[in-house]
């Protein structure tokens, strides 16, 4: 396996469209690195540059310490698993898995050199390939499918064959481009688990692209969140969830996404047109100024209690509590998502701010649409962000 390093790598298309904008990324040996972001963020273009399927406009790309900017894709010793599987329909499963090894043999790959001097080198090569196919099929549970053709397989089985073809060659780096997007929900979950277990078994260097942030968080050793061709955060999935680098990451990572309220911070209190939340003194640089910002908190850091008549229609009681009205209750078995709208008089610019709380099912057993409630915010886990779509998280310094 190998390391992959991108230094100020950019991709510019005709017409001045910058798909990838000077990204820096160092992927360690044996690491499962997931590139995640919305459509058009540059993640697939980055993957294709690593593969050699897209030319690099600027910057340096290294695989295992060697510059590969001008190296053809076939000479980079990588394996690419495509979204549509790209299996050969006229070949059996066994032949598809063996295809890369057969191509190596046809082009004088080291297999032949390893067996130089052997009288029956070609026969030994064939035996080696057959053995490798058996090993891969056993690992991926393909033993009963080896004589079938792709048209006779389910989507999940085709995906396993595509992965098998990749690992049979034992390349330096595996590249996956949204490999689970064509599977149904149950198969996505099963295949996701198989990929994670496979990575642990192989200790492989994997670069994986997806737009599904839940998939990204469950698979990644390293999570790289991209937007508008730039890396917004490069960290573990847990760090991206708990301490997002900016407002975009906060809104993109997590299901449901982070609650965000626009307002301003002054003298230890966040204000947003009637909403007044005293916050812990974690932002000393803001104590003596009034600063526009957004307040964010995760749905699982909020709790709900019913508003009582003496609370007042739009008052906020002492502490971090916000009055709101329930607009939707989504029961998900052991948990419930409660969507609410903050009172119009309390919301920014006279509009309505939507909040979501994720609570245990028993806490929401009697909750109904239209209920007046108070949102209790755990202020130890709130964040402040600079204004703008990618406004940076405001830190204590």
Secondary structure as UniProt FT lines:
FT   STRAND          4..13
FT   TURN            14..16
FT   STRAND          17..27
FT   TURN            29..30
FT   STRAND          32..36
FT   TURN            39..40
FT   HELIX           43..51
FT   STRAND          58..63
FT   TURN            64..65
FT   STRAND          66..67
FT   TURN            69..70
FT   HELIX           73..75
FT   STRAND          78..81
FT   TURN            83..84
FT   TURN            89..90
FT   HELIX           93..106
FT   TURN            107..108
FT   HELIX           110..114
FT   TURN            115..117
FT   TURN            119..120
FT   HELIX           121..140
FT   HELIX           143..145
FT   TURN            146..147
FT   HELIX           150..152
FT   HELIX           155..168
FT   TURN            169..170
FT   STRAND          173..177
FT   TURN            179..182
FT   HELIX           185..202
FT   STRAND          205..210
FT   HELIX           213..219
FT   STRAND          222..227
FT   TURN            228..229
FT   STRAND          230..235
FT   HELIX           237..242
FT   HELIX           247..252
FT   STRAND          259..266
FT   TURN            267..268
FT   STRAND          269..272
FT   TURN            273..274
FT   STRAND          275..278
FT   HELIX           284..286
FT   TURN            287..288
FT   STRAND          291..297
FT   HELIX           299..301
FT   STRAND          302..306
FT   HELIX           309..311
FT   STRAND          321..331
FT   STRAND          335..342
FT   TURN            344..346
FT   HELIX           348..350
FT   STRAND          354..360
FT   HELIX           361..364
FT   TURN            365..366
FT   TURN            369..370
FT   STRAND          372..377
FT   HELIX           379..381
FT   STRAND          383..385
FT   TURN            389..390
FT   STRAND          392..393
//
